[in-house]
């Protein structure tokens, strides 16, 4: 896909959204093979700017280790806070979106530029962050309610994941996983292309979120496949002590940029 005027990072005038003159957002048709292509492009971008990508990957890994520390004392809360990956993840990926954007334009990525990418659209990114925060808070509260009802209060597993996942807690596990699936799907639908769209275009947070949901609702099979790919890769990356996130995290961040560029027309 050739670069266009829209590919340039937002500057001060870009912070103003003229809804009266903004053209309608057109969605491209995505194909079954596209998720693999996005992952391949994300892998290439990582190794074209490895130091920046591994920095963000280390951030994802540290988040995982922090959750493990919390789990030792408060398993109920760590299950609720684990949803924070879906909240913090997109914002950490902003830097990787900027790197992929620079590479797409044939420019050399800069670490400081990636870290400060949020400054280009501070207001709209803040609004979108509030939306994700509200969803995360509702999810966390619902998770704690499920714990309280299932165990007649907050249980003490003394850091034992095996105790939490034992067969006698089957009803709890089914309810908790169903609840998590609902909120994870909602957050995914709202955010799958929203953050790169806000960074890339002169658009507001609500329009970006609605565009993301429209993409998921109109092209559900492929976007569901993309969501499954993300979930499976993150799960596998978490197995070796979250160490896999060092690479998987930035690859998915870059791949998400390419998913946005492929799905949302210029």
Long-range contacts (C-beta under 8 A, 24 or more apart in sequence): 1-104, 1-261, 1-262, 3-104, 3-105, 3-106, 4-266, 6-200, 6-201, 6-266, 7-101, 7-104, 7-105, 7-200, 8-105, 9-98, 9-101, 9-113, 9-117, 9-120, 9-199, 10-120, 10-121, 10-199, 10-200, 10-202, 11-120, 14-120, 14-121, 14-202, 15-121, 15-122, 15-123, 15-124, 15-202, 16-202, 17-124, 17-202, 17-203, 17-204, 18-202, 19-204, 22-202, 22-203, 25-203, 25-207, 25-211, 25-264, 25-265, 26-264, 26-265, 27-211, 27-214, 27-215, 27-218, 27-219, 27-263, 27-264, 27-265, 28-262, 28-263, 28-264, 28-265, 29-219, 30-219, 30-222, 30-223, 30-259, 30-262, 30-263, 31-222, 32-221, 32-222, 32-225, 34-222, 34-226, 34-259, 34-262, 35-222, 35-225, 35-226, 35-229, 35-259, 37-258, 37-262, 38-226, 38-255, 38-256, 38-258, 38-259, 38-262, 39-229, 39-251, 39-252, 39-255, 41-254, 41-255, 41-258, 42-100, 42-250, 42-251, 42-252, 42-253, 42-254, 42-255, 42-256, 42-257, 42-258, 43-251, 43-254, 43-255, 45-96, 45-99, 45-100, 45-103, 45-254, 45-257, 45-258, 46-247, 46-250, 46-251, 46-254, 48-103, 48-109, 49-99, 49-103, 49-109, 51-111, 52-95, 52-96, 52-99, 52-109, 52-111, 52-114, 53-96, 53-99, 53-250, 53-251, 53-253, 53-254, 54-246, 54-247, 54-250, 55-111, 56-92, 56-93, 56-95, 56-96, 56-249, 56-250, 56-253, 57-245, 57-246, 57-247, 57-248, 57-249, 57-250, 58-246, 59-92, 59-249, 60-89, 60-92, 60-242, 60-245, 60-246, 60-248, 60-249, 61-242, 61-243, 61-245, 61-246, 61-249, 63-88, 63-242, 63-245, 64-238, 64-241, 64-242, 64-245, 65-241, 65-242, 68-241, 68-242, 71-159, 71-161, 72-159, 73-159, 75-155, 75-157, 75-159, 75-161, 75-164, 76-143, 76-144, 76-147, 76-154, 76-155, 77-144, 79-143, 79-147, 79-176, 80-139, 80-140, 80-141, 80-143, 80-144, 81-140, 83-136, 83-139, 83-140, 83-143, 83-180, 83-183, 83-184, 83-187, 84-136, 85-234, 86-132, 86-136, 86-184, 86-187, 86-188, 86-191, 87-129, 87-132, 87-133, 87-135, 87-136, 87-187, 89-249, 90-132, 90-191, 90-194, 90-195, 91-118, 91-125, 91-129, 91-195, 92-249, 92-253, 93-195, 93-252, 93-253, 93-256, 94-118, 94-125, 94-195, 94-199, 95-253, 96-250, 96-253, 96-254, 96-256, 96-257, 97-195, 97-196, 97-199, 97-200, 97-253, 97-256, 97-257, 98-199, 99-254, 100-254, 100-257, 100-258, 101-199, 101-200, 101-257, 104-261, 117-199, 120-199, 121-198, 121-199, 124-198, 124-203, 124-204, 124-205, 124-208, 125-195, 125-198, 125-199, 125-205, 127-204, 127-205, 127-206, 128-191, 128-194, 128-195, 128-198, 128-205, 128-208, 128-209, 131-190, 131-205, 131-209, 132-187, 132-190, 132-191, 135-183, 135-186, 135-187, 135-190, 136-187, 138-183, 139-179, 139-180, 139-183, 139-187, 142-179, 142-183, 143-176, 143-179, 143-180, 146-172, 146-175, 146-176, 146-179, 147-172, 147-176, 150-175, 150-176, 184-231, 185-227, 188-216, 188-227, 188-230, 189-213, 189-216, 189-217, 192-216, 192-223, 192-226, 192-227, 192-256, 192-259, 193-256, 193-259, 193-260, 193-263, 193-264, 195-256, 196-256, 196-257, 196-260, 196-261, 197-260, 197-264, 200-260, 211-264, 215-263, 215-264, 219-263, 226-259
